[in-house]
Amino acid sequence: MENAGQAFKESALLLVEDESEARDMLGRMLALNYPGLKIYAADDGLAGLEIYRQFKPDVVVTDINMPHMNGIAMAREIKQIDPEATIVAVTAHSETSYLLDAIEIGMDHYLLKPVNYPELFRILDRVGEKLTLRRLVARQVAALRASEQRFSTIFQATPDLLSIASLQDGRLVEVNEAFLRALGFDRQEVIGRTPEELGLWLDAGEPAALLQALAEKGAVRDLEVRLKAKNGQELEGLVSADSIEMEGNPFLLTLFKDISERKRLEQIIKHQAQHDPLTDLPNRKLFMDFLALELAQARRNKKSLAVLFLDLDHFKQINDTLGHAAGDLLLQAVAQRLKRCVRESDTVARIGGDEFNVLMPDLAQTDDVGTVVSKIMGVFGPPFRLEGIEVQASTSLGVSMFPDDGESCEELLQKADGAMYVAKQSDGNSYQFYNDEINARTVSRQNMEMRLRQAVSRGELELVYQPLLNLGTGRISAAEALLRWHHPERGLLFPAQFLTVAEETGAIVPIGEWVIHQACTQMKEWQEQGLDLSLAVNLSNREFHHPNFLEMTMTALSETGLAPGSLEMDIPERAIMDNASLPVKDMLRLTEAGVAFSVDDFGIGSSSLQRIRQLPIAKLKIDRSFIRDILTEPGDLDVVSAMICMSHSLKLRVNAVGVEAPGQLALMEDYGCDEVQGDLIGRPLPAAEFKNTVALAAIRGALPH
C-alpha cells in the first residue's frame, strides 16, 4: 500500500481554525509534511462548511470553540452531508461534554492543544492509509463487473465484518477474514450455517428487526446490535445490510462495524461525569438523581428516608499543614470508611471539597438512622495513616428526614446542611438531627447572609474609632477602626453578631475592602486637619489569606494618599495558628513599604513567640480577657507581666486591650506596657465625635487622672 504522503498527493484537506497564527502554523506544518496536499483554510465553522460543500475535501482538521459556528456544529452538518467524512478535532477543550458530543457525531480523532505534531501526523498517516484503502475499494468495486476475483479481494480486505447469507434459508455462503478473526471461528465452522445456529445474536429479537427494516426500507443502515463471539465475548456494533442478487438468487450482504471500544469509552466518560474522580463516589449530580428516585419511591410506599450531610472538621488546616496530597489521601480514606459503615441500600456521595452526603432510603424505623450515624461517628475514632503520618480527623454531621423535615430533594439537603452547621458550632465531632429551632436559625442565617452581601452598596455599614493611648508620651497616638452594621430590621449590630457569617460566606472580602478604603480616607482627612495619628485596621482570617490581600491594601493606600507608615494591620492570633502557608511575602512587601503588623487577641490561642519571631510583626495586643481580672487575680497579672517581658525581649511593642479602670492603667504603666486602649481611654465613637474628643484631649492632655 502506498504511504500516507503519496496518498495525500491526490487529496484535499480542510483546515478550520479561528486563530490566524495557529491556522498559519498548522497549515505550514501540514504542507511541509505532506507535499502536494491541497489545503483549504477557513476561520470559522460557517466558512468551513461552505468550503466543504463546494470542494468535498478528503479530511477535515478543525478547532472546536469558534465564532459564528463552532467545530461541533460544523462537524454535525458535514456528517449529514457525508457520514463517512473524516474529521479530526484539534482543540483546547477537554471537558466531558465536548468529548461526548464528538463521539456522538462520529468524529474520528480528538487532539488537545497545544498541538502534538508527531501525534497529529501519525493520525493523518492512518487517515491517508484509509484514503488509500477507500480509493482501492472504489477502484475494485468499479472493476467488479469484470472480475469476481477483484470483488473477493475487496471483500476480504475490508476491516469491518462482512457476510453474505441466503435470503431463502439464512445460511451463510461467504464471510471475510475480519468476520472470522473478530468472532473466533474457522471458515468451515461458519459456511452453510445460520447466525442463529452459531449463537451470534445476543438478543433473539434482533434478526427479526433486521429483516423487517430491510422489507420496509429496502436497506438497513447503522442498526445497533450486539453479537457474541465463539469465546463468549460481547461485541457491540452497527449493522448495515442490502439485498443483492447472485446468479439469479436473492442474498443478504451484511456489514457489521465494531463499536465496542467506542461504547467502552462512552461508559468511561459517563462514569466520570457522574462520579467524583478522587474517591470514585457518586458526585452531587448523581446523588441528587438517586435522591429524587428514592423520594418518589418513599412517597408511593409511604416509607421514610434520611439525608445525612457530613463536613470534615479542620480539613483546611490538615490540607495547609500536610499538603494537598495528604488531604486527598484523607478524603479517599474517609470515603472507604463511610462505605463500610452504611447499609447495602445506602448511597455515599462526595459533593465537593470535604463534604459528603449519605442517602438512607426505605427506612422502617428511625432507629436505623441512629445506628448508622453512630457507626459513622465511630469510624472517625481511629487515626488515619497518611504516608506514614497518623492524622486524627473528625466530622460534623447533620440529619434530615422525609417526610418530617421536607418534601423535596433541595429542602432535605438544605435542612441536613443546617443541622450539620449547628453540630459544627459546638466545636465539631458531633451530630445533630434537624428540628424547628434549627430551622429558625437557618432562616435567620440565610437572611443575614443575603443582607450582608447588600450592606456595602446600601450604605448600612459604619466605622467608629477607638483611641489608643501611648503610655510613653501620655497622648493619643492612634485610632482603631471598628465596624458597625445598621441592620434595617435588627438595628445596630456589633461585629461579633455578623462577622462569623461574613467569613464563612466570603462576604467579608468586599466588606474588608470597604473598611480599609473608608478608614484610610478618614485618617488622611484627619491628618490634613492637623491630627497627628496613625490608623489601626482589623483583618479577618479570610482577608489575611485572600490572594488579593496585598493588592487590596496597596490600592487603598494609593487611592486615598495615606502614607503606608500611618497604617497598622491587626491580624487575629488564630490566623497565625490555623495556617502553615502564611502570606509572608505579602507581609514583607507591605512592611518594606512602611505598613506595620500586630497580632490581635494575643494569648487566647496557642501561637508561639518563636513562630511570631519568624514574621514581620511589630506589636502584640494582649486580649482583654487577661486584663479584666488583673486587679483581683494575681495569676492573670503574672501572665500579663510575662507576656510584656517576653515581647520586649523580642523587641515587640505591647498593647493592652480592655483597660476600663484606673488601677488597670496604673499596673500597665508599672509593668512597662507601651500602649493601652479601652473604655477608660475612650469608647469607640463616630468619626466626627472622635475628632472632637481627640482634639480636646490634645489640649488637656490625654492621660486619665
C-alpha positions as CSV (number, residue, x, y, z in Angstrom):
1,M,0.0,0.0,0.0
2,E,1.3,3.5,-0.8
3,N,2.5,5.6,2.1
4,A,0.4,8.5,3.6
5,G,2.5,11.2,1.9
6,Q,1.8,9.6,-1.5
7,A,-1.9,9.2,-0.6
8,F,-2.2,12.8,0.2
9,K,-0.7,13.9,-3.1
10,E,-4.1,13.4,-4.7
11,S,-6.1,14.5,-1.6
12,A,-7.5,17.8,-0.2
13,L,-7.7,18.9,3.5
14,L,-9.9,21.5,5.1
15,L,-8.3,23.4,8.0
16,V,-10.7,25.3,10.2
17,E,-9.2,27.5,12.9
18,D,-10.3,31.0,14.0
19,E,-6.8,32.0,15.4
20,S,-4.8,33.1,12.4
21,E,-1.4,32.3,13.9
22,A,-2.4,28.8,14.9
23,R,-4.0,28.3,11.5
24,D,-1.0,29.5,9.6
25,M,1.4,27.4,11.6
26,L,-0.7,24.3,11.3
27,G,-1.0,24.9,7.5
28,R,2.7,25.3,7.1
29,M,3.5,22.1,9.1
30,L,0.9,20.2,7.0
31,A,2.3,21.5,3.7
32,L,5.8,20.6,4.8
33,N,5.0,17.1,5.9
34,Y,2.6,16.3,3.0
35,P,3.9,17.8,-0.2
36,G,1.2,18.0,-2.8
37,L,-1.6,18.0,-0.3
38,K,-4.3,20.6,-1.3
39,I,-5.1,22.7,1.8
40,Y,-8.3,24.8,2.1
41,A,-8.4,27.2,5.1
42,A,-11.3,28.7,7.0
43,D,-11.6,30.9,10.1
44,D,-14.9,29.7,11.4
45,G,-17.4,26.9,11.1
46,L,-19.7,28.6,8.6
47,A,-16.8,29.3,6.2
48,G,-15.5,25.8,6.7
49,L,-19.0,24.3,5.9
50,E,-19.3,26.3,2.7
51,I,-15.8,25.2,1.5
52,Y,-16.7,21.5,2.3
53,R,-19.9,21.8,0.3
54,Q,-18.0,23.2,-2.6
55,F,-14.9,21.1,-2.7
56,K,-15.6,17.9,-0.7
57,P,-12.1,17.6,0.8
58,D,-11.0,14.2,2.0
59,V,-10.2,15.1,5.6
60,V,-11.2,18.0,7.9
61,V,-9.0,19.3,10.8
62,T,-11.0,21.7,13.0
63,D,-10.9,23.7,16.2
64,I,-14.0,23.4,18.5
65,N,-14.5,26.8,20.0
66,M,-15.0,29.3,17.2
67,P,-17.4,32.2,16.4
68,H,-20.5,32.0,14.3
69,M,-20.5,28.2,14.2
70,N,-18.3,26.0,16.4
71,G,-16.5,22.9,15.3
72,I,-19.1,20.5,16.8
73,A,-21.9,22.1,14.9
74,M,-19.9,22.2,11.7
75,A,-18.9,18.6,12.1
76,R,-22.6,17.6,12.6
77,E,-23.5,19.3,9.3
78,I,-20.7,17.7,7.5
79,K,-21.6,14.2,8.8
80,Q,-25.2,14.8,7.4
81,I,-23.7,15.6,4.0
82,D,-21.3,12.6,4.1
83,P,-21.5,10.2,7.1
84,E,-18.1,8.8,6.0
85,A,-16.3,12.1,6.2
86,T,-13.1,12.0,8.2
87,I,-12.9,14.7,10.9
88,V,-10.1,15.4,13.3
89,A,-10.7,17.8,16.2
90,V,-7.7,19.9,17.5
91,T,-8.9,21.9,20.5
92,A,-8.1,23.3,23.9
93,H,-11.3,21.9,25.4
94,S,-11.1,18.6,27.3
95,E,-14.5,18.8,29.1
96,T,-16.6,15.7,29.1
97,S,-19.4,17.4,27.3
98,Y,-17.2,18.1,24.3
99,L,-15.9,14.5,24.2
100,L,-19.4,13.1,24.4
101,D,-20.5,15.4,21.5
102,A,-17.5,14.4,19.4
103,I,-18.2,10.7,20.0
104,E,-21.9,11.2,19.2
105,I,-21.2,12.9,15.9
106,G,-18.7,10.3,15.0
107,M,-15.5,12.4,14.9
108,D,-12.6,10.2,14.1
109,H,-10.0,11.7,16.4
110,Y,-9.8,14.3,19.2
111,L,-6.5,16.0,20.0
112,L,-5.8,18.6,22.7
113,K,-3.9,21.8,22.2
114,P,-1.0,22.7,22.2
115,V,-0.7,20.6,19.0
116,N,1.5,17.5,19.3
117,Y,2.6,17.4,15.7
118,P,4.1,13.9,15.7
119,E,0.8,12.6,17.1
120,L,-1.2,14.6,14.5
121,F,0.9,13.3,11.7
122,R,0.5,9.7,13.0
123,I,-3.2,10.2,12.9
124,L,-3.1,11.7,9.4
125,D,-0.9,8.9,8.2
126,R,-3.6,6.5,9.3
127,V,-6.2,8.6,7.6
128,G,-4.0,8.5,4.5
129,E,-3.9,4.8,4.7
130,K,-7.7,4.7,5.0
131,L,-8.0,7.1,2.0
132,T,-5.7,4.7,0.0
133,L,-7.9,1.8,1.0
134,R,-11.0,3.7,0.2
135,R,-9.7,4.5,-3.3
136,L,-8.6,0.9,-3.7
137,V,-12.0,-0.3,-2.8
138,A,-13.6,2.2,-5.1
139,R,-11.4,1.1,-8.0
140,Q,-12.0,-2.6,-7.2
141,V,-15.8,-2.0,-7.0
142,A,-15.7,-0.2,-10.4
143,A,-14.0,-3.3,-11.8
144,L,-16.2,-5.7,-10.0
145,R,-18.4,-6.2,-13.1
146,A,-15.5,-7.5,-14.9
147,S,-13.9,-9.7,-12.2
148,E,-15.3,-11.6,-9.3
149,Q,-11.8,-12.1,-8.0
150,R,-11.4,-8.4,-7.5
151,F,-14.7,-8.3,-5.6
152,S,-13.3,-11.1,-3.4
153,T,-10.1,-9.1,-2.7
154,I,-12.1,-6.1,-1.6
155,F,-14.5,-8.2,0.4
156,Q,-11.6,-9.9,2.3
157,A,-9.6,-6.6,2.8
158,T,-12.4,-4.7,4.4
159,P,-11.7,-4.2,8.1
160,D,-15.4,-4.4,9.1
161,L,-17.2,-7.7,9.4
162,L,-18.8,-8.7,6.1
163,S,-21.1,-11.7,5.4
164,I,-23.3,-12.9,2.6
165,A,-26.3,-15.1,3.5
166,S,-29.1,-16.7,1.5
167,L,-32.4,-14.8,2.0
168,Q,-34.2,-18.1,1.5
169,D,-32.8,-20.0,4.5
170,G,-30.5,-17.6,6.2
171,R,-27.4,-19.8,5.7
172,L,-24.0,-18.1,5.3
173,V,-22.3,-18.5,1.9
174,E,-19.4,-16.2,2.5
175,V,-17.7,-14.2,5.2
176,N,-14.5,-12.2,5.2
177,E,-11.3,-12.6,7.3
178,A,-12.4,-9.8,9.7
179,F,-15.6,-11.7,10.5
180,L,-13.7,-14.9,11.3
181,R,-11.0,-13.1,13.3
182,A,-13.4,-11.0,15.4
183,L,-15.8,-13.8,16.2
184,G,-13.2,-16.5,16.6
185,F,-14.5,-19.1,14.1
186,D,-12.8,-21.1,11.3
187,R,-14.3,-20.8,7.9
188,Q,-15.6,-24.4,7.8
189,E,-17.5,-23.8,11.1
190,V,-19.4,-20.9,9.5
191,I,-20.2,-21.7,5.9
192,G,-23.6,-23.4,5.4
193,R,-24.8,-22.5,8.9
194,T,-27.2,-19.7,10.1
195,P,-26.1,-17.0,12.6
196,E,-28.7,-18.4,15.0
197,E,-27.1,-21.8,14.8
198,L,-23.7,-20.2,15.6
199,G,-25.3,-18.3,18.5
200,L,-24.2,-14.9,17.2
201,W,-27.2,-12.9,18.3
202,L,-27.3,-11.8,21.9
203,D,-30.8,-10.6,21.5
204,A,-33.1,-13.2,19.9
205,G,-35.3,-10.4,18.5
206,E,-32.6,-8.6,16.5
207,P,-32.7,-10.9,13.4
208,A,-36.5,-10.2,13.0
209,A,-35.9,-6.5,13.5
210,L,-33.2,-6.5,10.8
211,L,-35.4,-8.4,8.3
212,Q,-38.4,-6.1,9.0
213,A,-36.3,-3.0,8.4
214,L,-35.0,-4.5,5.2
215,A,-38.5,-5.3,4.0
216,E,-39.8,-1.8,4.8
217,K,-36.9,0.3,3.5
218,G,-35.1,-2.0,1.1
219,A,-31.9,-1.5,3.1
220,V,-30.7,-1.2,6.6
221,R,-28.2,1.5,7.8
222,D,-26.5,1.6,11.2
223,L,-28.8,-0.6,13.2
224,E,-27.3,-1.1,16.7
225,V,-26.9,-4.7,17.6
226,R,-24.9,-7.0,19.9
227,L,-23.1,-10.1,18.8
228,K,-21.5,-12.9,20.8
229,A,-18.1,-14.3,19.7
230,K,-17.3,-18.0,20.0
231,N,-15.5,-17.4,23.3
232,G,-18.5,-15.6,24.8
233,Q,-17.1,-12.1,24.3
234,E,-19.7,-9.5,23.6
235,L,-19.3,-7.2,20.6
236,E,-21.4,-4.1,20.1
237,G,-21.7,-2.6,16.6
238,L,-23.7,-1.0,13.8
239,V,-25.2,-3.3,11.1
240,S,-25.9,-2.1,7.6
241,A,-27.5,-4.6,5.1
242,D,-28.6,-4.7,1.5
243,S,-30.2,-7.4,-0.6
244,I,-28.2,-8.4,-3.6
245,E,-28.7,-10.9,-6.5
246,M,-26.1,-13.5,-7.3
247,E,-26.8,-16.0,-10.2
248,G,-30.4,-15.1,-10.0
249,N,-30.9,-15.8,-6.3
250,P,-31.5,-13.3,-3.5
251,F,-28.8,-12.8,-0.9
252,L,-28.3,-10.5,2.1
253,L,-25.0,-8.6,2.2
254,T,-24.3,-7.5,5.8
255,L,-21.6,-5.2,7.2
256,F,-21.0,-5.1,10.9
257,K,-18.9,-2.2,12.2
258,D,-17.5,-3.0,15.7
259,I,-18.0,-0.1,18.1
260,S,-17.2,-1.9,21.3
261,E,-14.3,0.3,22.1
262,R,-16.3,3.4,21.4
263,K,-19.0,2.1,23.7
264,R,-16.4,1.4,26.4
265,L,-15.1,4.9,26.1
266,E,-18.6,6.3,26.3
267,Q,-19.2,4.4,29.5
268,I,-15.9,5.7,31.0
269,I,-16.9,9.2,30.1
270,K,-20.4,8.8,31.5
271,H,-19.0,7.4,34.7
272,Q,-16.5,10.3,35.0
273,A,-19.4,12.7,34.5
274,Q,-21.3,11.2,37.4
275,H,-18.6,10.3,39.9
276,D,-16.0,12.2,41.9
277,P,-12.6,11.4,40.3
278,L,-10.8,11.4,43.6
279,T,-12.9,8.9,45.6
280,D,-15.0,7.3,42.8
281,L,-18.1,8.1,44.9
282,P,-21.2,9.4,43.2
283,N,-21.0,13.2,42.7
284,R,-23.6,15.8,43.7
285,K,-25.5,15.4,40.4
286,L,-25.8,11.6,40.6
287,F,-26.6,11.8,44.3
288,M,-29.5,14.2,43.6
289,D,-30.7,11.8,40.8
290,F,-30.7,8.9,43.3
291,L,-32.4,11.1,46.0
292,A,-35.2,12.1,43.5
293,L,-35.8,8.4,42.6
294,E,-35.8,7.2,46.2
295,L,-38.1,10.1,47.3
296,A,-40.7,9.2,44.7
297,Q,-40.4,5.5,45.9
298,A,-40.8,6.6,49.5
299,R,-44.0,8.6,48.7
300,R,-45.5,5.6,46.8
301,N,-44.7,3.1,49.6
302,K,-45.3,5.6,52.5
303,K,-41.8,4.9,53.8
304,S,-39.2,7.3,55.4
305,L,-35.8,8.2,54.2
306,A,-32.9,10.1,55.6
307,V,-30.3,12.5,54.2
308,L,-27.0,12.9,56.1
309,F,-24.7,15.8,55.5
310,L,-21.1,15.5,56.7
311,D,-18.4,18.1,56.8
312,L,-14.9,17.2,58.0
313,D,-13.6,19.3,60.9
314,H,-10.5,21.4,60.4
315,F,-9.8,19.9,57.0
316,K,-8.3,23.1,55.7
317,Q,-5.7,23.1,58.5
318,I,-4.8,19.5,57.6
319,N,-4.5,20.5,53.9
320,D,-2.4,23.5,54.6
321,T,-0.1,21.7,57.2
322,L,0.5,18.4,55.4
323,G,-0.2,19.4,51.8
324,H,-2.9,18.8,49.3
325,A,-1.7,15.3,48.5
326,A,-2.2,14.2,52.1
327,G,-5.6,16.0,52.1
328,D,-6.6,13.9,49.1
329,L,-5.4,10.7,50.8
330,L,-7.6,11.6,53.8
331,L,-10.6,12.1,51.6
332,Q,-10.1,8.8,50.0
333,A,-9.7,7.0,53.3
334,V,-12.8,8.7,54.7
335,A,-14.8,7.6,51.6
336,Q,-13.7,4.0,52.2
337,R,-14.6,4.1,55.9
338,L,-18.0,5.6,55.2
339,K,-18.9,2.9,52.6
340,R,-18.1,0.2,55.2
341,C,-20.4,1.5,57.9
342,V,-23.6,2.1,55.8
343,R,-26.2,-0.3,54.7
344,E,-26.0,-2.0,51.3
345,S,-29.0,0.0,50.1
346,D,-27.5,3.3,51.2
347,T,-25.6,5.7,48.9
348,V,-22.5,7.6,49.9
349,A,-21.5,10.6,47.8
350,R,-18.8,13.3,47.8
351,I,-20.5,16.5,46.8
352,G,-17.4,18.7,46.9
353,G,-14.4,19.7,49.0
354,D,-14.6,18.0,52.4
355,E,-18.3,17.4,52.2
356,F,-20.1,14.1,51.9
357,N,-23.7,13.0,51.7
358,V,-25.4,9.7,52.7
359,L,-28.8,8.7,51.4
360,M,-30.7,6.2,53.5
361,P,-33.8,5.0,51.7
362,D,-36.6,2.6,52.7
363,L,-36.5,3.2,56.5
364,A,-38.9,1.1,58.5
365,Q,-37.9,2.9,61.7
366,T,-35.8,6.0,62.5
367,D,-33.6,3.9,64.9
368,D,-31.9,2.6,61.7
369,V,-30.6,6.2,61.1
370,G,-29.2,6.4,64.7
371,T,-27.4,3.2,64.2
372,V,-25.7,4.3,61.0
373,V,-24.9,7.8,62.5
374,S,-23.3,6.1,65.5
375,K,-21.2,3.9,63.2
376,I,-20.1,6.9,61.1
377,M,-19.0,8.9,64.2
378,G,-17.2,5.8,65.4
379,V,-15.2,5.3,62.2
380,F,-13.5,8.7,62.9
381,G,-12.2,7.4,66.2
382,P,-9.1,5.6,65.0
383,P,-6.5,7.9,63.4
384,F,-5.9,7.9,59.6
385,R,-2.5,6.9,58.4
386,L,-1.4,9.1,55.5
387,E,2.0,8.3,54.0
388,G,3.4,7.2,57.4
389,I,1.8,10.0,59.3
390,E,-1.1,9.4,61.7
391,V,-3.8,12.1,61.5
392,Q,-6.8,12.4,63.8
393,A,-9.8,13.6,61.9
394,S,-13.4,14.2,62.9
395,T,-16.7,15.2,61.3
396,S,-19.8,17.3,61.9
397,L,-22.9,15.6,60.8
398,G,-26.5,16.8,60.2
399,V,-29.6,14.6,59.5
400,S,-32.9,15.5,57.9
401,M,-35.8,13.0,57.4
402,F,-38.6,12.5,54.9
403,P,-41.4,13.3,55.3
404,D,-41.0,15.1,58.7
405,D,-38.4,17.7,57.6
406,G,-39.2,18.2,53.9
407,E,-40.8,17.0,50.7
408,S,-38.2,18.0,48.1
409,C,-34.6,17.0,47.4
410,E,-33.4,20.6,47.8
411,E,-35.3,21.1,51.1
412,L,-34.0,17.9,52.6
413,L,-30.4,18.6,51.6
414,Q,-30.7,22.2,52.9
415,K,-32.0,21.1,56.2
416,A,-29.4,18.4,56.7
417,D,-26.8,21.1,55.9
418,G,-28.4,23.4,58.5
419,A,-28.3,20.7,61.1
420,M,-24.6,20.0,60.3
421,Y,-23.8,23.7,60.7
422,V,-25.3,23.6,64.3
423,A,-23.2,20.5,65.0
424,K,-20.1,22.2,63.8
425,Q,-20.8,25.3,66.0
426,S,-20.3,23.0,69.1
427,D,-16.7,22.5,68.1
428,G,-17.4,19.7,65.7
429,N,-17.1,15.9,66.2
430,S,-20.8,15.7,66.8
431,Y,-24.1,15.2,65.0
432,Q,-27.5,16.9,65.0
433,F,-30.9,15.9,63.8
434,Y,-32.9,18.7,62.2
435,N,-35.6,20.5,64.3
436,D,-37.7,23.6,64.3
437,E,-35.1,25.6,66.3
438,I,-32.5,24.8,63.6
439,N,-35.0,25.9,61.0
440,A,-35.4,29.3,62.7
441,R,-31.6,29.7,63.0
442,T,-31.0,28.6,59.4
443,V,-33.6,31.1,58.1
444,S,-32.1,33.8,60.2
445,R,-28.6,33.0,59.0
446,Q,-29.7,33.0,55.3
447,N,-31.4,36.3,55.8
448,M,-28.3,37.7,57.4
449,E,-26.1,36.4,54.6
450,M,-28.3,38.0,52.0
451,R,-28.4,41.3,53.8
452,L,-24.6,41.3,54.4
453,R,-24.0,41.0,50.6
454,Q,-26.0,44.2,50.1
455,A,-24.8,46.1,53.2
456,V,-22.0,47.9,51.4
457,S,-24.0,49.0,48.4
458,R,-26.9,50.1,50.6
459,G,-24.7,52.2,52.8
460,E,-25.6,50.3,56.0
461,L,-22.0,50.0,57.3
462,E,-20.3,52.5,59.5
463,L,-16.9,52.8,61.1
464,V,-16.4,54.0,64.6
465,Y,-12.9,54.8,66.1
466,Q,-11.4,54.0,69.5
467,P,-8.4,55.9,70.7
468,L,-5.1,54.2,71.6
469,L,-3.0,55.8,74.3
470,N,0.8,55.8,74.1
471,L,1.9,55.4,77.7
472,G,5.4,56.7,76.9
473,T,4.1,60.1,75.7
474,G,0.8,60.2,77.5
475,R,-1.0,61.2,74.4
476,I,-3.5,59.6,71.9
477,S,-1.3,58.1,69.2
478,A,-3.7,56.1,67.0
479,A,-7.3,55.3,66.2
480,E,-8.5,51.7,65.7
481,A,-11.3,51.5,63.1
482,L,-14.2,49.3,64.3
483,L,-17.1,48.1,62.2
484,R,-20.8,48.6,62.9
485,W,-23.8,47.5,60.8
486,H,-27.0,49.4,60.9
487,H,-29.3,46.4,60.1
488,P,-32.6,47.6,58.5
489,E,-34.6,45.3,60.8
490,R,-32.4,44.5,63.8
491,G,-30.8,47.9,64.4
492,L,-27.2,48.4,65.3
493,L,-25.1,45.2,65.2
494,F,-21.6,44.7,66.5
495,P,-19.0,42.5,64.7
496,A,-19.5,39.5,67.0
497,Q,-23.1,39.3,65.7
498,F,-22.3,39.0,62.0
499,L,-18.6,38.5,61.2
500,T,-18.7,34.7,61.5
501,V,-21.4,34.6,58.8
502,A,-19.4,37.1,56.7
503,E,-16.3,35.0,56.9
504,E,-18.0,31.7,56.1
505,T,-19.8,33.1,53.1
506,G,-17.0,35.2,51.7
507,A,-18.9,38.4,52.2
508,I,-16.0,39.6,54.5
509,V,-13.8,40.2,51.5
510,P,-15.8,43.1,49.9
511,I,-16.7,44.3,53.4
512,G,-13.0,44.3,54.4
513,E,-12.1,46.2,51.2
514,W,-14.7,48.9,52.0
515,V,-13.4,49.1,55.6
516,I,-9.7,49.7,54.7
517,H,-10.6,52.2,52.0
518,Q,-13.0,54.1,54.2
519,A,-10.7,54.1,57.2
520,C,-7.7,55.3,55.1
521,T,-9.8,58.1,53.6
522,Q,-10.9,59.3,57.1
523,M,-7.4,59.1,58.5
524,K,-5.9,61.1,55.6
525,E,-8.6,63.8,56.1
526,W,-7.8,64.0,59.9
527,Q,-4.1,64.3,59.2
528,E,-4.7,67.1,56.8
529,Q,-6.7,68.8,59.5
530,G,-3.7,68.6,61.9
531,L,-4.4,65.4,63.9
532,D,-1.1,63.5,64.4
533,L,-2.5,60.0,64.4
534,S,-1.9,56.6,62.9
535,L,-4.6,54.1,61.9
536,A,-5.2,50.5,63.1
537,V,-7.4,48.3,60.9
538,N,-8.6,44.7,61.9
539,L,-8.1,41.9,59.4
540,S,-10.2,38.7,59.5
541,N,-8.6,35.3,58.9
542,R,-10.1,35.1,55.4
543,E,-9.0,38.6,54.4
544,F,-5.4,37.9,55.6
545,H,-5.1,34.8,53.5
546,H,-7.0,36.2,50.4
547,P,-4.9,36.2,47.2
548,N,-5.7,39.9,46.7
549,F,-4.6,40.9,50.2
550,L,-1.5,42.8,49.1
551,E,-3.2,44.4,46.1
552,M,-6.2,45.5,48.1
553,T,-4.0,47.2,50.8
554,M,-1.7,49.0,48.3
555,T,-4.7,50.1,46.3
556,A,-6.4,51.6,49.3
557,L,-3.2,53.5,50.3
558,S,-2.6,54.7,46.7
559,E,-6.2,55.9,46.1
560,T,-6.5,57.7,49.5
561,G,-3.0,59.1,49.6
562,L,-2.4,57.8,53.2
563,A,1.3,57.1,53.9
564,P,1.9,53.4,54.5
565,G,3.8,54.4,57.7
566,S,0.4,55.6,59.1
567,L,-1.2,52.2,58.8
568,E,-1.2,49.3,61.2
569,M,-2.9,46.0,60.4
570,D,-4.2,43.8,63.3
571,I,-4.1,40.1,62.5
572,P,-6.1,37.7,64.7
573,E,-3.9,35.2,66.5
574,R,-5.9,32.2,65.1
575,A,-4.8,33.4,61.6
576,I,-1.3,32.5,62.6
577,M,-2.3,29.3,64.3
578,D,-4.6,27.9,61.6
579,N,-2.3,28.0,58.5
580,A,1.2,26.9,57.7
581,S,1.1,28.7,54.4
582,L,1.1,32.3,55.7
583,P,1.3,35.2,53.2
584,V,4.8,36.1,54.4
585,K,5.9,37.6,51.1
586,D,2.9,39.9,51.1
587,M,3.6,40.9,54.7
588,L,7.3,41.7,53.9
589,R,6.3,43.8,50.8
590,L,3.9,45.8,53.0
591,T,6.4,46.1,55.8
592,E,9.1,47.4,53.4
593,A,6.6,50.0,52.3
594,G,6.1,51.1,55.9
595,V,2.9,49.2,57.0
596,A,3.1,47.7,60.5
597,F,1.6,44.4,61.6
598,S,0.3,43.5,65.1
599,V,-1.1,40.3,66.5
600,D,-4.6,40.8,67.9
601,D,-6.3,38.7,70.7
602,F,-2.8,37.5,71.8
603,G,-2.9,34.9,74.5
604,I,-6.2,33.2,73.7
605,G,-4.7,30.8,71.2
606,S,-1.7,28.6,71.2
607,S,0.6,30.5,68.8
608,S,4.2,30.6,70.0
609,L,6.5,33.6,70.3
610,Q,9.0,31.5,68.2
611,R,6.6,31.5,65.3
612,I,5.8,35.2,65.7
613,R,9.6,35.9,65.6
614,Q,9.6,34.5,62.0
615,L,7.1,37.0,60.9
616,P,7.4,40.8,60.4
617,I,5.3,41.6,63.5
618,A,5.8,44.9,65.3
619,K,3.3,44.6,68.2
620,L,1.3,42.2,70.3
621,K,-2.2,43.1,71.6
622,I,-2.9,41.3,74.8
623,D,-6.5,40.1,74.8
624,R,-9.0,41.8,77.1
625,S,-9.7,38.5,78.9
626,F,-6.3,38.7,80.6
627,I,-6.7,42.4,81.5
628,R,-10.2,42.1,83.0
629,D,-9.2,40.5,86.3
630,I,-5.6,41.7,86.9
631,L,-6.7,43.7,89.9
632,T,-8.2,40.7,91.7
633,E,-6.4,37.6,90.2
634,P,-2.6,37.6,90.8
635,G,-2.3,34.7,88.3
636,D,-3.6,36.9,85.5
637,L,-1.3,39.7,86.4
638,D,1.7,37.3,86.3
639,V,0.7,36.1,82.9
640,V,0.4,39.6,81.6
641,S,3.7,40.6,83.1
642,A,5.4,37.6,81.5
643,M,3.8,38.5,78.1
644,I,5.1,42.0,78.3
645,C,8.6,40.9,79.3
646,M,8.9,38.2,76.6
647,S,7.5,40.7,73.9
648,H,10.1,43.3,74.9
649,S,12.8,40.7,74.7
650,L,11.8,40.1,71.1
651,K,11.7,43.9,70.5
652,L,8.0,43.9,70.1
653,R,5.7,46.7,71.4
654,V,2.8,45.7,73.6
655,N,-0.8,46.9,73.6
656,A,-3.2,46.1,76.5
657,V,-6.8,45.9,75.2
658,G,-9.8,46.4,77.5
659,V,-8.4,48.8,80.1
660,E,-11.5,50.1,81.9
661,A,-10.3,51.0,85.4
662,P,-7.6,53.4,86.7
663,G,-6.0,50.6,88.6
664,Q,-5.6,48.5,85.5
665,L,-4.0,51.5,83.7
666,A,-1.6,52.1,86.6
667,L,-0.5,48.4,86.6
668,M,0.1,48.6,82.8
669,E,2.3,51.7,83.3
670,D,4.2,50.0,86.1
671,Y,4.9,46.8,84.1
672,G,6.1,48.8,81.1
673,C,3.2,48.3,78.7
674,D,3.7,50.5,75.6
675,E,0.1,51.2,74.7
676,V,-3.4,50.7,76.0
677,Q,-7.0,51.0,74.8
678,G,-10.4,50.6,76.4
679,D,-13.4,52.4,77.8
680,L,-11.2,54.2,80.3
681,I,-9.2,55.8,77.5
682,G,-12.2,56.3,75.2
683,R,-15.2,54.4,73.9
684,P,-15.5,53.8,70.1
685,L,-17.0,56.9,68.6
686,P,-18.3,58.0,65.2
687,A,-15.8,60.0,63.1
688,A,-17.0,63.5,64.0
689,E,-17.2,62.8,67.7
690,F,-13.8,61.1,67.7
691,K,-12.1,64.0,66.1
692,N,-13.5,66.5,68.7
693,T,-12.6,64.2,71.6
694,V,-9.0,63.7,70.4
695,A,-8.6,67.4,69.7
696,L,-9.8,68.2,73.2
697,A,-7.6,65.6,74.7
698,A,-4.6,67.0,72.9
699,I,-5.3,70.4,74.6
700,R,-5.9,68.9,78.1
701,G,-3.5,66.0,78.0
702,A,-4.8,62.6,77.2
703,L,-3.8,60.5,80.2
704,P,-6.7,59.8,82.5
705,H,-6.3,61.0,86.1
